[in-house]
């Protein structure tokens, strides 16, 4: 959740251990596929709910 009036970019490096090989996620509200690279942008005054797709 981003309560700011500007978009926020989150670095994903701190989640590498938990994500391991997960490379994509589905944005639950819109159904869009999001690539989990180095950063993730959360829209201004918005919420981003992700379903992590496990790669085996």
Rosetta blueprint (number, residue, H / E / L):
1 X L
2 X E
3 X L
4 X L
5 X L
6 X L
7 X L
8 X E
9 X E
10 X E
11 X E
12 X L
13 X H
14 X H
15 X H
16 X H
17 X H
18 X H
19 X H
20 X L
21 X L
22 X L
23 X L
24 X E
25 X E
26 X E
27 X E
28 X L
29 X L
30 X L
31 X L
32 X L
33 X E
34 X E
35 X E
36 X L
37 X L
38 X L
39 X E
40 X E
41 X E
42 X E
43 X L
44 X L
45 X L
46 X E
47 X L
48 X L
49 X L
50 X E
51 X E
52 X E
53 X E
54 X L
55 X L
56 X L
